[in-house]
Amino acid sequence: MNDNTDRVVQAFSSVLGIPADRITDDLRYATIPEWDSIAHMSVIAALEDAFGVMIDMDDVIDMSSVGKAREILAKYGAAA
């Protein structure tokens, strides 16, 4: 894992309270009890803090998986 990958995994793991090995690109919003709408906003805040970006509301709504989060962060020049 590179540093940006680590930060994505760390943000999701910390906010959702699940082990890092459960954080994969295929993990999707609302498919586990820990990733509900409130946790989603906390994930967004954690990613913004970790990468020093402000994520637009359209991207917040579009962030449906960890893999999608990586794509969105890449748009901001923040992650791969």
mmCIF file of the N, C-alpha and C atoms, coordinates in Angstrom:
data_MODEL
# 
_entry.id   MODEL 
# 
loop_
_atom_site.group_PDB 
_atom_site.id 
_atom_site.type_symbol 
_atom_site.label_atom_id 
_atom_site.label_alt_id 
_atom_site.label_comp_id 
_atom_site.label_asym_id 
_atom_site.label_entity_id 
_atom_site.label_seq_id 
_atom_site.pdbx_PDB_ins_code 
_atom_site.Cartn_x 
_atom_site.Cartn_y 
_atom_site.Cartn_z 
_atom_site.occupancy 
_atom_site.B_iso_or_equiv 
_atom_site.pdbx_formal_charge 
_atom_site.auth_seq_id 
_atom_site.auth_comp_id 
_atom_site.auth_asym_id 
_atom_site.auth_atom_id 
_atom_site.pdbx_PDB_model_num 
ATOM 1   N N  . MET A 1 1  ? 0.824   -1.182 0.000  1.00 0.00 ? 1  MET A N  1 
ATOM 2   C CA . MET A 1 1  ? 0.000   0.000  0.000  1.00 0.00 ? 1  MET A CA 1 
ATOM 3   C C  . MET A 1 1  ? 0.870   1.248  0.000  1.00 0.00 ? 1  MET A C  1 
ATOM 4   N N  . ASN A 1 2  ? 0.445   2.244  -0.797 1.00 0.00 ? 2  ASN A N  1 
ATOM 5   C CA . ASN A 1 2  ? 1.165   3.504  -0.735 1.00 0.00 ? 2  ASN A CA 1 
ATOM 6   C C  . ASN A 1 2  ? 0.551   4.384  0.356  1.00 0.00 ? 2  ASN A C  1 
ATOM 7   N N  . ASP A 1 3  ? 1.171   5.552  0.572  1.00 0.00 ? 3  ASP A N  1 
ATOM 8   C CA . ASP A 1 3  ? 0.724   6.416  1.655  1.00 0.00 ? 3  ASP A CA 1 
ATOM 9   C C  . ASP A 1 3  ? -0.724  6.867  1.473  1.00 0.00 ? 3  ASP A C  1 
ATOM 10  N N  . ASN A 1 4  ? -1.103  7.225  0.221  1.00 0.00 ? 4  ASN A N  1 
ATOM 11  C CA . ASN A 1 4  ? -2.476  7.663  -0.012 1.00 0.00 ? 4  ASN A CA 1 
ATOM 12  C C  . ASN A 1 4  ? -3.471  6.530  0.219  1.00 0.00 ? 4  ASN A C  1 
ATOM 13  N N  . THR A 1 5  ? -3.108  5.323  -0.206 1.00 0.00 ? 5  THR A N  1 
ATOM 14  C CA . THR A 1 5  ? -3.967  4.175  0.043  1.00 0.00 ? 5  THR A CA 1 
ATOM 15  C C  . THR A 1 5  ? -4.126  3.961  1.533  1.00 0.00 ? 5  THR A C  1 
ATOM 16  N N  . ASP A 1 6  ? -3.021  4.064  2.268  1.00 0.00 ? 6  ASP A N  1 
ATOM 17  C CA . ASP A 1 6  ? -3.081  3.909  3.716  1.00 0.00 ? 6  ASP A CA 1 
ATOM 18  C C  . ASP A 1 6  ? -4.015  4.933  4.344  1.00 0.00 ? 6  ASP A C  1 
ATOM 19  N N  . ARG A 1 7  ? -3.952  6.175  3.851  1.00 0.00 ? 7  ARG A N  1 
ATOM 20  C CA . ARG A 1 7  ? -4.801  7.222  4.433  1.00 0.00 ? 7  ARG A CA 1 
ATOM 21  C C  . ARG A 1 7  ? -6.273  6.984  4.132  1.00 0.00 ? 7  ARG A C  1 
ATOM 22  N N  . VAL A 1 8  ? -6.577  6.470  2.957  1.00 0.00 ? 8  VAL A N  1 
ATOM 23  C CA . VAL A 1 8  ? -7.970  6.153  2.628  1.00 0.00 ? 8  VAL A CA 1 
ATOM 24  C C  . VAL A 1 8  ? -8.463  5.035  3.544  1.00 0.00 ? 8  VAL A C  1 
ATOM 25  N N  . VAL A 1 9  ? -7.691  3.977  3.637  1.00 0.00 ? 9  VAL A N  1 
ATOM 26  C CA . VAL A 1 9  ? -8.076  2.846  4.485  1.00 0.00 ? 9  VAL A CA 1 
ATOM 27  C C  . VAL A 1 9  ? -8.188  3.292  5.936  1.00 0.00 ? 9  VAL A C  1 
ATOM 28  N N  . GLN A 1 10 ? -7.237  4.072  6.405  1.00 0.00 ? 10 GLN A N  1 
ATOM 29  C CA . GLN A 1 10 ? -7.257  4.541  7.795  1.00 0.00 ? 10 GLN A CA 1 
ATOM 30  C C  . GLN A 1 10 ? -8.492  5.378  8.069  1.00 0.00 ? 10 GLN A C  1 
ATOM 31  N N  . ALA A 1 11 ? -8.862  6.270  7.141  1.00 0.00 ? 11 ALA A N  1 
ATOM 32  C CA . ALA A 1 11 ? -10.037 7.119  7.342  1.00 0.00 ? 11 ALA A CA 1 
ATOM 33  C C  . ALA A 1 11 ? -11.298 6.260  7.456  1.00 0.00 ? 11 ALA A C  1 
ATOM 34  N N  . PHE A 1 12 ? -11.471 5.330  6.533  1.00 0.00 ? 12 PHE A N  1 
ATOM 35  C CA . PHE A 1 12 ? -12.655 4.472  6.581  1.00 0.00 ? 12 PHE A CA 1 
ATOM 36  C C  . PHE A 1 12 ? -12.652 3.597  7.828  1.00 0.00 ? 12 PHE A C  1 
ATOM 37  N N  . SER A 1 13 ? -11.509 2.987  8.126  1.00 0.00 ? 13 SER A N  1 
ATOM 38  C CA . SER A 1 13 ? -11.418 2.092  9.277  1.00 0.00 ? 13 SER A CA 1 
ATOM 39  C C  . SER A 1 13 ? -11.710 2.830  10.576 1.00 0.00 ? 13 SER A C  1 
ATOM 40  N N  . SER A 1 14 ? -11.136 4.009  10.710 1.00 0.00 ? 14 SER A N  1 
ATOM 41  C CA . SER A 1 14 ? -11.315 4.775  11.936 1.00 0.00 ? 14 SER A CA 1 
ATOM 42  C C  . SER A 1 14 ? -12.763 5.216  12.116 1.00 0.00 ? 14 SER A C  1 
ATOM 43  N N  . VAL A 1 15 ? -13.352 5.760  11.073 1.00 0.00 ? 15 VAL A N  1 
ATOM 44  C CA . VAL A 1 15 ? -14.723 6.272  11.176 1.00 0.00 ? 15 VAL A CA 1 
ATOM 45  C C  . VAL A 1 15 ? -15.726 5.135  11.339 1.00 0.00 ? 15 VAL A C  1 
ATOM 46  N N  . LEU A 1 16 ? -15.559 4.080  10.545 1.00 0.00 ? 16 LEU A N  1 
ATOM 47  C CA . LEU A 1 16 ? -16.532 2.987  10.589 1.00 0.00 ? 16 LEU A CA 1 
ATOM 48  C C  . LEU A 1 16 ? -16.293 2.038  11.756 1.00 0.00 ? 16 LEU A C  1 
ATOM 49  N N  . GLY A 1 17 ? -15.111 2.123  12.358 1.00 0.00 ? 17 GLY A N  1 
ATOM 50  C CA . GLY A 1 17 ? -14.813 1.262  13.496 1.00 0.00 ? 17 GLY A CA 1 
ATOM 51  C C  . GLY A 1 17 ? -14.663 -0.195 13.114 1.00 0.00 ? 17 GLY A C  1 
ATOM 52  N N  . ILE A 1 18 ? -14.134 -0.443 11.934 1.00 0.00 ? 18 ILE A N  1 
ATOM 53  C CA . ILE A 1 18 ? -13.913 -1.815 11.479 1.00 0.00 ? 18 ILE A CA 1 
ATOM 54  C C  . ILE A 1 18 ? -12.439 -1.980 11.124 1.00 0.00 ? 18 ILE A C  1 
ATOM 55  N N  . PRO A 1 19 ? -11.937 -3.221 11.192 1.00 0.00 ? 19 PRO A N  1 
ATOM 56  C CA . PRO A 1 19 ? -10.519 -3.445 10.901 1.00 0.00 ? 19 PRO A CA 1 
ATOM 57  C C  . PRO A 1 19 ? -10.144 -3.045 9.474  1.00 0.00 ? 19 PRO A C  1 
ATOM 58  N N  . ALA A 1 20 ? -8.915  -2.580 9.325  1.00 0.00 ? 20 ALA A N  1 
ATOM 59  C CA . ALA A 1 20 ? -8.430  -2.122 8.024  1.00 0.00 ? 20 ALA A CA 1 
ATOM 60  C C  . ALA A 1 20 ? -8.516  -3.216 6.965  1.00 0.00 ? 20 ALA A C  1 
ATOM 61  N N  . ASP A 1 21 ? -8.383  -4.470 7.355  1.00 0.00 ? 21 ASP A N  1 
ATOM 62  C CA . ASP A 1 21 ? -8.418  -5.540 6.351  1.00 0.00 ? 21 ASP A CA 1 
ATOM 63  C C  . ASP A 1 21 ? -9.814  -5.746 5.767  1.00 0.00 ? 21 ASP A C  1 
ATOM 64  N N  . ARG A 1 22 ? -10.823 -5.134 6.352  1.00 0.00 ? 22 ARG A N  1 
ATOM 65  C CA . ARG A 1 22 ? -12.188 -5.188 5.781  1.00 0.00 ? 22 ARG A CA 1 
ATOM 66  C C  . ARG A 1 22 ? -12.439 -4.050 4.795  1.00 0.00 ? 22 ARG A C  1 
ATOM 67  N N  . ILE A 1 23 ? -11.499 -3.095 4.719  1.00 0.00 ? 23 ILE A N  1 
ATOM 68  C CA . ILE A 1 23 ? -11.664 -1.946 3.823  1.00 0.00 ? 23 ILE A CA 1 
ATOM 69  C C  . ILE A 1 23 ? -11.075 -2.302 2.459  1.00 0.00 ? 23 ILE A C  1 
ATOM 70  N N  . THR A 1 24 ? -11.952 -2.595 1.523  1.00 0.00 ? 24 THR A N  1 
ATOM 71  C CA . THR A 1 24 ? -11.537 -2.891 0.151  1.00 0.00 ? 24 THR A CA 1 
ATOM 72  C C  . THR A 1 24 ? -12.265 -1.934 -0.783 1.00 0.00 ? 24 THR A C  1 
ATOM 73  N N  . ASP A 1 25 ? -11.798 -1.840 -2.017 1.00 0.00 ? 25 ASP A N  1 
ATOM 74  C CA . ASP A 1 25 ? -12.457 -0.955 -2.985 1.00 0.00 ? 25 ASP A CA 1 
ATOM 75  C C  . ASP A 1 25 ? -13.899 -1.379 -3.240 1.00 0.00 ? 25 ASP A C  1 
ATOM 76  N N  . ASP A 1 26 ? -14.212 -2.619 -2.999 1.00 0.00 ? 26 ASP A N  1 
ATOM 77  C CA . ASP A 1 26 ? -15.570 -3.123 -3.240 1.00 0.00 ? 26 ASP A CA 1 
ATOM 78  C C  . ASP A 1 26 ? -16.536 -2.832 -2.092 1.00 0.00 ? 26 ASP A C  1 
ATOM 79  N N  . LEU A 1 27 ? -16.024 -2.362 -0.958 1.00 0.00 ? 27 LEU A N  1 
ATOM 80  C CA . LEU A 1 27 ? -16.911 -2.047 0.168  1.00 0.00 ? 27 LEU A CA 1 
ATOM 81  C C  . LEU A 1 27 ? -17.813 -0.884 -0.234 1.00 0.00 ? 27 LEU A C  1 
ATOM 82  N N  . ARG A 1 28 ? -19.117 -1.100 -0.117 1.00 0.00 ? 28 ARG A N  1 
ATOM 83  C CA . ARG A 1 28 ? -20.095 -0.117 -0.605 1.00 0.00 ? 28 ARG A CA 1 
ATOM 84  C C  . ARG A 1 28 ? -20.907 0.475  0.542  1.00 0.00 ? 28 ARG A C  1 
ATOM 85  N N  . TYR A 1 29 ? -21.306 1.714  0.309  1.00 0.00 ? 29 TYR A N  1 
ATOM 86  C CA . TYR A 1 29 ? -22.167 2.449  1.229  1.00 0.00 ? 29 TYR A CA 1 
ATOM 87  C C  . TYR A 1 29 ? -23.441 1.652  1.517  1.00 0.00 ? 29 TYR A C  1 
ATOM 88  N N  . ALA A 1 30 ? -23.811 1.607  2.788  1.00 0.00 ? 30 ALA A N  1 
ATOM 89  C CA . ALA A 1 30 ? -25.047 0.988  3.262  1.00 0.00 ? 30 ALA A CA 1 
ATOM 90  C C  . ALA A 1 30 ? -25.095 -0.530 3.086  1.00 0.00 ? 30 ALA A C  1 
ATOM 91  N N  . THR A 1 31 ? -23.953 -1.174 2.820  1.00 0.00 ? 31 THR A N  1 
ATOM 92  C CA . THR A 1 31 ? -23.949 -2.637 2.745  1.00 0.00 ? 31 THR A CA 1 
ATOM 93  C C  . THR A 1 31 ? -23.514 -3.266 4.056  1.00 0.00 ? 31 THR A C  1 
ATOM 94  N N  . ILE A 1 32 ? -23.021 -2.438 4.966  1.00 0.00 ? 32 ILE A N  1 
ATOM 95  C CA . ILE A 1 32 ? -22.694 -2.889 6.320  1.00 0.00 ? 32 ILE A CA 1 
ATOM 96  C C  . ILE A 1 32 ? -23.350 -1.907 7.284  1.00 0.00 ? 32 ILE A C  1 
ATOM 97  N N  . PRO A 1 33 ? -23.730 -2.372 8.470  1.00 0.00 ? 33 PRO A N  1 
ATOM 98  C CA . PRO A 1 33 ? -24.425 -1.482 9.407  1.00 0.00 ? 33 PRO A CA 1 
ATOM 99  C C  . PRO A 1 33 ? -23.589 -0.267 9.819  1.00 0.00 ? 33 PRO A C  1 
ATOM 100 N N  . GLU A 1 34 ? -22.276 -0.422 9.808  1.00 0.00 ? 34 GLU A N  1 
ATOM 101 C CA . GLU A 1 34 ? -21.404 0.669  10.247 1.00 0.00 ? 34 GLU A CA 1 
ATOM 102 C C  . GLU A 1 34 ? -21.382 1.847  9.277  1.00 0.00 ? 34 GLU A C  1 
ATOM 103 N N  . TRP A 1 35 ? -21.695 1.621  8.001  1.00 0.00 ? 35 TRP A N  1 
ATOM 104 C CA . TRP A 1 35 ? -21.626 2.695  6.990  1.00 0.00 ? 35 TRP A CA 1 
ATOM 105 C C  . TRP A 1 35 ? -23.040 3.156  6.651  1.00 0.00 ? 35 TRP A C  1 
ATOM 106 N N  . ASP A 1 36 ? -23.607 3.941  7.567  1.00 0.00 ? 36 ASP A N  1 
ATOM 107 C CA . ASP A 1 36 ? -24.919 4.526  7.333  1.00 0.00 ? 36 ASP A CA 1 
ATOM 108 C C  . ASP A 1 36 ? -24.751 5.982  6.907  1.00 0.00 ? 36 ASP A C  1 
ATOM 109 N N  . SER A 1 37 ? -25.839 6.701  6.804  1.00 0.00 ? 37 SER A N  1 
ATOM 110 C CA . SER A 1 37 ? -25.774 8.079  6.304  1.00 0.00 ? 37 SER A CA 1 
ATOM 111 C C  . SER A 1 37 ? -24.982 9.001  7.222  1.00 0.00 ? 37 SER A C  1 
ATOM 112 N N  . ILE A 1 38 ? -25.078 8.789  8.510  1.00 0.00 ? 38 ILE A N  1 
ATOM 113 C CA . ILE A 1 38 ? -24.324 9.635  9.447  1.00 0.00 ? 38 ILE A CA 1 
ATOM 114 C C  . ILE A 1 38 ? -22.836 9.319  9.343  1.00 0.00 ? 38 ILE A C  1 
ATOM 115 N N  . ALA A 1 39 ? -22.496 8.042  9.305  1.00 0.00 ? 39 ALA A N  1 
ATOM 116 C CA . ALA A 1 39 ? -21.092 7.650  9.161  1.00 0.00 ? 39 ALA A CA 1 
ATOM 117 C C  . ALA A 1 39 ? -20.540 8.126  7.823  1.00 0.00 ? 39 ALA A C  1 
ATOM 118 N N  . HIS A 1 40 ? -21.391 8.163  6.802  1.00 0.00 ? 40 HIS A N  1 
ATOM 119 C CA . HIS A 1 40 ? -20.946 8.622  5.482  1.00 0.00 ? 40 HIS A CA 1 
ATOM 120 C C  . HIS A 1 40 ? -20.412 10.049 5.576  1.00 0.00 ? 40 HIS A C  1 
ATOM 121 N N  . MET A 1 41 ? -21.133 10.907 6.261  1.00 0.00 ? 41 MET A N  1 
ATOM 122 C CA . MET A 1 41 ? -20.682 12.292 6.388  1.00 0.00 ? 41 MET A CA 1 
ATOM 123 C C  . MET A 1 41 ? -19.395 12.366 7.206  1.00 0.00 ? 41 MET A C  1 
ATOM 124 N N  . SER A 1 42 ? -19.251 11.491 8.186  1.00 0.00 ? 42 SER A N  1 
ATOM 125 C CA . SER A 1 42 ? -18.016 11.450 8.977  1.00 0.00 ? 42 SER A CA 1 
ATOM 126 C C  . SER A 1 42 ? -16.847 10.949 8.127  1.00 0.00 ? 42 SER A C  1 
ATOM 127 N N  . VAL A 1 43 ? -17.112 9.985  7.255  1.00 0.00 ? 43 VAL A N  1 
ATOM 128 C CA . VAL A 1 43 ? -16.068 9.507  6.331  1.00 0.00 ? 43 VAL A CA 1 
ATOM 129 C C  . VAL A 1 43 ? -15.616 10.657 5.437  1.00 0.00 ? 43 VAL A C  1 
ATOM 130 N N  . ILE A 1 44 ? -16.578 11.403 4.921  1.00 0.00 ? 44 ILE A N  1 
ATOM 131 C CA . ILE A 1 44 ? -16.237 12.544 4.060  1.00 0.00 ? 44 ILE A CA 1 
ATOM 132 C C  . ILE A 1 44 ? -15.338 13.516 4.820  1.00 0.00 ? 44 ILE A C  1 
ATOM 133 N N  . ALA A 1 45 ? -15.722 13.846 6.037  1.00 0.00 ? 45 ALA A N  1 
ATOM 134 C CA . ALA A 1 45 ? -14.930 14.789 6.840  1.00 0.00 ? 45 ALA A CA 1 
ATOM 135 C C  . ALA A 1 45 ? -13.529 14.233 7.094  1.00 0.00 ? 45 ALA A C  1 
ATOM 136 N N  . ALA A 1 46 ? -13.434 12.943 7.378  1.00 0.00 ? 46 ALA A N  1 
ATOM 137 C CA . ALA A 1 46 ? -12.127 12.327 7.634  1.00 0.00 ? 46 ALA A CA 1 
ATOM 138 C C  . ALA A 1 46 ? -11.255 12.357 6.373  1.00 0.00 ? 46 ALA A C  1 
ATOM 139 N N  . LEU A 1 47 ? -11.869 12.090 5.215  1.00 0.00 ? 47 LEU A N  1 
ATOM 140 C CA . LEU A 1 47 ? -11.104 12.141 3.963  1.00 0.00 ? 47 LEU A CA 1 
ATOM 141 C C  . LEU A 1 47 ? -10.675 13.569 3.648  1.00 0.00 ? 47 LEU A C  1 
ATOM 142 N N  . GLU A 1 48 ? -11.553 14.531 3.888  1.00 0.00 ? 48 GLU A N  1 
ATOM 143 C CA . GLU A 1 48 ? -11.186 15.935 3.664  1.00 0.00 ? 48 GLU A CA 1 
ATOM 144 C C  . GLU A 1 48 ? -10.013 16.328 4.558  1.00 0.00 ? 48 GLU A C  1 
ATOM 145 N N  . ASP A 1 49 ? -10.060 15.920 5.808  1.00 0.00 ? 49 ASP A N  1 
ATOM 146 C CA . ASP A 1 49 ? -8.955  16.235 6.728  1.00 0.00 ? 49 ASP A CA 1 
ATOM 147 C C  . ASP A 1 49 ? -7.670  15.532 6.304  1.00 0.00 ? 49 ASP A C  1 
ATOM 148 N N  . ALA A 1 50 ? -7.783  14.262 5.929  1.00 0.00 ? 50 ALA A N  1 
ATOM 149 C CA . ALA A 1 50 ? -6.592  13.477 5.595  1.00 0.00 ? 50 ALA A CA 1 
ATOM 150 C C  . ALA A 1 50 ? -5.890  13.998 4.349  1.00 0.00 ? 50 ALA A C  1 
ATOM 151 N N  . PHE A 1 51 ? -6.682  14.531 3.397  1.00 0.00 ? 51 PHE A N  1 
ATOM 152 C CA . PHE A 1 51 ? -6.106  14.934 2.117  1.00 0.00 ? 51 PHE A CA 1 
ATOM 153 C C  . PHE A 1 51 ? -6.128  16.438 1.882  1.00 0.00 ? 51 PHE A C  1 
ATOM 154 N N  . GLY A 1 52 ? -6.660  17.200 2.831  1.00 0.00 ? 52 GLY A N  1 
ATOM 155 C CA . GLY A 1 52 ? -6.656  18.653 2.705  1.00 0.00 ? 52 GLY A CA 1 
ATOM 156 C C  . GLY A 1 52 ? -7.471  19.159 1.533  1.00 0.00 ? 52 GLY A C  1 
ATOM 157 N N  . VAL A 1 53 ? -8.643  18.544 1.299  1.00 0.00 ? 53 VAL A N  1 
ATOM 158 C CA . VAL A 1 53 ? -9.511  18.948 0.196  1.00 0.00 ? 53 VAL A CA 1 
ATOM 159 C C  . VAL A 1 53 ? -10.911 19.230 0.744  1.00 0.00 ? 53 VAL A C  1 
ATOM 160 N N  . MET A 1 54 ? -11.709 19.924 -0.073 1.00 0.00 ? 54 MET A N  1 
ATOM 161 C CA . MET A 1 54 ? -13.136 20.110 0.207  1.00 0.00 ? 54 MET A CA 1 
ATOM 162 C C  . MET A 1 54 ? -13.888 19.370 -0.891 1.00 0.00 ? 54 MET A C  1 
ATOM 163 N N  . ILE A 1 55 ? -14.663 18.392 -0.508 1.00 0.00 ? 55 ILE A N  1 
ATOM 164 C CA . ILE A 1 55 ? -15.375 17.556 -1.472 1.00 0.00 ? 55 ILE A CA 1 
ATOM 165 C C  . ILE A 1 55 ? -16.753 18.159 -1.747 1.00 0.00 ? 55 ILE A C  1 
ATOM 166 N N  . ASP A 1 56 ? -17.045 18.390 -3.042 1.00 0.00 ? 56 ASP A N  1 
ATOM 167 C CA . ASP A 1 56 ? -18.335 18.962 -3.449 1.00 0.00 ? 56 ASP A CA 1 
ATOM 168 C C  . ASP A 1 56 ? -19.486 18.024 -3.093 1.00 0.00 ? 56 ASP A C  1 
ATOM 169 N N  . MET A 1 57 ? -20.675 18.612 -2.893 1.00 0.00 ? 57 MET A N  1 
ATOM 170 C CA . MET A 1 57 ? -21.847 17.823 -2.511 1.00 0.00 ? 57 MET A CA 1 
ATOM 171 C C  . MET A 1 57 ? -22.187 16.762 -3.553 1.00 0.00 ? 57 MET A C  1 
ATOM 172 N N  . ASP A 1 58 ? -22.034 17.081 -4.836 1.00 0.00 ? 58 ASP A N  1 
ATOM 173 C CA . ASP A 1 58 ? -22.299 16.062 -5.866 1.00 0.00 ? 58 ASP A CA 1 
ATOM 174 C C  . ASP A 1 58 ? -21.390 14.855 -5.681 1.00 0.00 ? 58 ASP A C  1 
ATOM 175 N N  . ASP A 1 59 ? -20.138 15.098 -5.317 1.00 0.00 ? 59 ASP A N  1 
ATOM 176 C CA . ASP A 1 59 ? -19.201 13.996 -5.091 1.00 0.00 ? 59 ASP A CA 1 
ATOM 177 C C  . ASP A 1 59 ? -19.512 13.260 -3.788 1.00 0.00 ? 59 ASP A C  1 
ATOM 178 N N  . VAL A 1 60 ? -19.994 13.977 -2.784 1.00 0.00 ? 60 VAL A N  1 
ATOM 179 C CA . VAL A 1 60 ? -20.410 13.327 -1.532 1.00 0.00 ? 60 VAL A CA 1 
ATOM 180 C C  . VAL A 1 60 ? -21.512 12.313 -1.831 1.00 0.00 ? 60 VAL A C  1 
ATOM 181 N N  . ILE A 1 61 ? -22.467 12.741 -2.634 1.00 0.00 ? 61 ILE A N  1 
ATOM 182 C CA . ILE A 1 61 ? -23.594 11.869 -2.987 1.00 0.00 ? 61 ILE A CA 1 
ATOM 183 C C  . ILE A 1 61 ? -23.126 10.711 -3.858 1.00 0.00 ? 61 ILE A C  1 
ATOM 184 N N  . ASP A 1 62 ? -22.159 10.977 -4.728 1.00 0.00 ? 62 ASP A N  1 
ATOM 185 C CA . ASP A 1 62 ? -21.667 9.963  -5.672 1.00 0.00 ? 62 ASP A CA 1 
ATOM 186 C C  . ASP A 1 62 ? -20.708 8.955  -5.031 1.00 0.00 ? 62 ASP A C  1 
ATOM 187 N N  . MET A 1 63 ? -20.224 9.228  -3.838 1.00 0.00 ? 63 MET A N  1 
ATOM 188 C CA . MET A 1 63 ? -19.226 8.372  -3.194 1.00 0.00 ? 63 MET A CA 1 
ATOM 189 C C  . MET A 1 63 ? -19.909 7.118  -2.622 1.00 0.00 ? 63 MET A C  1 
ATOM 190 N N  . SER A 1 64 ? -20.101 6.131  -3.470 1.00 0.00 ? 64 SER A N  1 
ATOM 191 C CA . SER A 1 64 ? -20.882 4.955  -3.111 1.00 0.00 ? 64 SER A CA 1 
ATOM 192 C C  . SER A 1 64 ? -20.042 3.753  -2.684 1.00 0.00 ? 64 SER A C  1 
ATOM 193 N N  . SER A 1 65 ? -18.732 3.874  -2.780 1.00 0.00 ? 65 SER A N  1 
ATOM 194 C CA . SER A 1 65 ? -17.854 2.772  -2.386 1.00 0.00 ? 65 SER A CA 1 
ATOM 195 C C  . SER A 1 65 ? -16.470 3.328  -2.062 1.00 0.00 ? 65 SER A C  1 
ATOM 196 N N  . VAL A 1 66 ? -15.637 2.486  -1.499 1.00 0.00 ? 66 VAL A N  1 
ATOM 197 C CA . VAL A 1 66 ? -14.254 2.896  -1.231 1.00 0.00 ? 66 VAL A CA 1 
ATOM 198 C C  . VAL A 1 66 ? -13.542 3.169  -2.557 1.00 0.00 ? 66 VAL A C  1 
ATOM 199 N N  . GLY A 1 67 ? -13.772 2.310  -3.543 1.00 0.00 ? 67 GLY A N  1 
ATOM 200 C CA . GLY A 1 67 ? -13.158 2.529  -4.853 1.00 0.00 ? 67 GLY A CA 1 
ATOM 201 C C  . GLY A 1 67 ? -13.594 3.846  -5.461 1.00 0.00 ? 67 GLY A C  1 
ATOM 202 N N  . LYS A 1 68 ? -14.871 4.174  -5.319 1.00 0.00 ? 68 LYS A N  1 
ATOM 203 C CA . LYS A 1 68 ? -15.369 5.447  -5.836 1.00 0.00 ? 68 LYS A CA 1 
ATOM 204 C C  . LYS A 1 68 ? -14.753 6.611  -5.071 1.00 0.00 ? 68 LYS A C  1 
ATOM 205 N N  . ALA A 1 69 ? -14.528 6.426  -3.787 1.00 0.00 ? 69 ALA A N  1 
ATOM 206 C CA . ALA A 1 69 ? -13.871 7.472  -2.991 1.00 0.00 ? 69 ALA A CA 1 
ATOM 207 C C  . ALA A 1 69 ? -12.482 7.742  -3.555 1.00 0.00 ? 69 ALA A C  1 
ATOM 208 N N  . ARG A 1 70 ? -11.773 6.677  -3.920 1.00 0.00 ? 70 ARG A N  1 
ATOM 209 C CA . ARG A 1 70 ? -10.443 6.865  -4.529 1.00 0.00 ? 70 ARG A CA 1 
ATOM 210 C C  . ARG A 1 70 ? -10.546 7.651  -5.835 1.00 0.00 ? 70 ARG A C  1 
ATOM 211 N N  . GLU A 1 71 ? -11.532 7.302  -6.670 1.00 0.00 ? 71 GLU A N  1 
ATOM 212 C CA . GLU A 1 71 ? -11.721 8.030  -7.935 1.00 0.00 ? 71 GLU A CA 1 
ATOM 213 C C  . GLU A 1 71 ? -12.003 9.508  -7.688 1.00 0.00 ? 71 GLU A C  1 
ATOM 214 N N  . ILE A 1 72 ? -12.874 9.761  -6.743 1.00 0.00 ? 72 ILE A N  1 
ATOM 215 C CA . ILE A 1 72 ? -13.248 11.153 -6.444 1.00 0.00 ? 72 ILE A CA 1 
ATOM 216 C C  . ILE A 1 72 ? -12.045 11.907 -5.883 1.00 0.00 ? 72 ILE A C  1 
ATOM 217 N N  . LEU A 1 73 ? -11.314 11.284 -4.980 1.00 0.00 ? 73 LEU A N  1 
ATOM 218 C CA . LEU A 1 73 ? -10.128 11.955 -4.428 1.00 0.00 ? 73 LEU A CA 1 
ATOM 219 C C  . LEU A 1 73 ? -9.104  12.226 -5.528 1.00 0.00 ? 73 LEU A C  1 
ATOM 220 N N  . ALA A 1 74 ? -8.997  11.321 -6.481 1.00 0.00 ? 74 ALA A N  1 
ATOM 221 C CA . ALA A 1 74 ? -8.060  11.525 -7.593 1.00 0.00 ? 74 ALA A CA 1 
ATOM 222 C C  . ALA A 1 74 ? -8.441  12.760 -8.401 1.00 0.00 ? 74 ALA A C  1 
ATOM 223 N N  . LYS A 1 75 ? -9.748  13.030 -8.537 1.00 0.00 ? 75 LYS A N  1 
ATOM 224 C CA . LYS A 1 75 ? -10.199 14.230 -9.236 1.00 0.00 ? 75 LYS A CA 1 
ATOM 225 C C  . LYS A 1 75 ? -9.655  15.490 -8.578 1.00 0.00 ? 75 LYS A C  1 
ATOM 226 N N  . TYR A 1 76 ? -9.498  15.415 -7.268 1.00 0.00 ? 76 TYR A N  1 
ATOM 227 C CA . TYR A 1 76 ? -8.989  16.553 -6.504 1.00 0.00 ? 76 TYR A CA 1 
ATOM 228 C C  . TYR A 1 76 ? -7.459  16.525 -6.424 1.00 0.00 ? 76 TYR A C  1 
ATOM 229 N N  . GLY A 1 77 ? -6.860  15.553 -7.123 1.00 0.00 ? 77 GLY A N  1 
ATOM 230 C CA . GLY A 1 77 ? -5.410  15.426 -7.091 1.00 0.00 ? 77 GLY A CA 1 
ATOM 231 C C  . GLY A 1 77 ? -4.901  14.924 -5.754 1.00 0.00 ? 77 GLY A C  1 
ATOM 232 N N  . ALA A 1 78 ? -5.762  14.196 -5.045 1.00 0.00 ? 78 ALA A N  1 
ATOM 233 C CA . ALA A 1 78 ? -5.440  13.836 -3.672 1.00 0.00 ? 78 ALA A CA 1 
ATOM 234 C C  . ALA A 1 78 ? -5.099  12.371 -3.432 1.00 0.00 ? 78 ALA A C  1 
ATOM 235 N N  . ALA A 1 79 ? -5.540  11.456 -4.268 1.00 0.00 ? 79 ALA A N  1 
ATOM 236 C CA . ALA A 1 79 ? -5.289  10.046 -3.962 1.00 0.00 ? 79 ALA A CA 1 
ATOM 237 C C  . ALA A 1 79 ? -5.327  9.221  -5.227 1.00 0.00 ? 79 ALA A C  1 
ATOM 238 N N  . ALA A 1 80 ? -4.798  8.031  -5.119 1.00 0.00 ? 80 ALA A N  1 
ATOM 239 C CA . ALA A 1 80 ? -4.854  7.087  -6.233 1.00 0.00 ? 80 ALA A CA 1 
ATOM 240 C C  . ALA A 1 80 ? -5.464  5.791  -5.775 1.00 0.00 ? 80 ALA A C  1 
# 
